[in-house]
Amino acid sequence: MKFELIGFYGASEEQKKKRKNLLGTIHVYCIDADLDIRGIQVFKTNSSMFFAMPHFRAIDEDGNKVTYPHLRFTDKINQKKFMCFLHEVCKKKIEKELK
């Protein structure tokens, strides 16, 4: 599975005040699946950067409140490749852009 980072969009000062540690969002293209993924939030705490996938809240079959991601690869290997791409490739490019 191949991915491409299309862009990093830095958060405005107003957005940073509302969402503590928010750096911005990224736009990723999944080449093999012809899939355009937008709105992945990027946060930084101390020396760690993490990515929050777009998600929604719902109620499961037992009536419990749950949170589901808008996107998840059904193949665990592809999901892992996607997360590795975020942490290994996107993180470096974002850090370089923020310097």
C-alpha positions in Angstrom: 0.0 0.0 0.0 1.5 3.3 -1.1 0.7 6.7 0.4 1.5 10.3 -0.4 1.4 13.4 1.9 -0.4 16.0 -0.1 -0.2 18.8 2.4 0.0 20.0 6.0 -2.3 22.8 6.9 -1.2 24.7 10.1 -3.7 25.7 12.6 -4.5 29.4 13.1 -3.8 31.0 16.5 -7.5 31.0 17.2 -7.8 27.3 16.5 -4.7 26.6 18.7 -6.4 28.4 21.6 -9.5 26.2 21.2 -7.6 22.9 20.9 -4.6 22.7 23.1 -1.5 21.3 21.4 -3.1 21.4 17.9 -0.6 21.9 15.1 -3.0 21.5 12.2 -4.3 18.9 9.8 -2.9 16.8 7.0 -4.2 15.6 3.7 -3.0 12.1 2.6 -3.6 10.3 -0.7 -3.7 6.5 -0.7 -2.4 5.7 -4.1 -3.3 1.9 -4.3 -6.9 2.5 -3.2 -7.4 5.8 -5.0 -8.5 7.2 -1.7 -8.3 10.9 -0.6 -8.0 11.3 3.2 -8.5 14.7 4.8 -8.9 16.2 8.2 -6.3 14.1 10.1 -5.6 16.3 13.1 -1.9 16.7 14.2 -1.1 17.3 17.9 2.1 17.8 19.7 2.7 17.2 23.4 6.2 17.7 24.8 8.4 15.7 22.5 5.6 13.5 21.1 3.5 14.1 17.9 0.3 12.2 17.4 -2.5 11.9 14.8 -6.2 11.9 15.4 -8.3 10.3 12.7 -11.6 11.9 11.8 -14.3 10.1 13.8 -18.0 10.2 14.8 -19.9 9.3 17.9 -22.7 6.8 17.8 -24.5 4.2 19.9 -23.6 0.5 19.6 -25.9 -2.5 19.6 -25.8 -2.6 23.4 -26.8 1.0 23.8 -23.3 2.2 24.8 -21.8 5.4 23.5 -18.9 4.7 21.1 -16.5 6.5 18.8 -15.9 5.1 15.3 -13.2 6.3 12.9 -14.5 7.5 9.5 -11.8 5.5 7.9 -10.1 2.2 8.7 -8.6 -0.3 6.4 -10.1 -3.8 6.9 -6.8 -5.4 6.2 -4.7 -5.1 9.4 -1.5 -5.0 7.5 -2.7 -2.0 5.4 -3.9 -0.2 8.5 -0.5 -0.7 10.1 1.2 0.6 6.9 -1.0 3.7 7.0 -0.2 4.4 10.6 3.5 3.8 10.0 3.3 6.3 7.1 1.8 8.9 9.4 4.4 8.4 12.1 7.5 7.9 10.0 6.9 10.1 6.9 4.4 12.7 7.8 5.9 13.5 11.2 9.3 14.3 9.6 7.8 16.5 7.0 5.6 18.4 9.5 8.6 18.9 11.8 10.7 20.2 8.9 7.9 22.6 7.8 7.4 24.0 11.4 11.1 24.9 11.8 
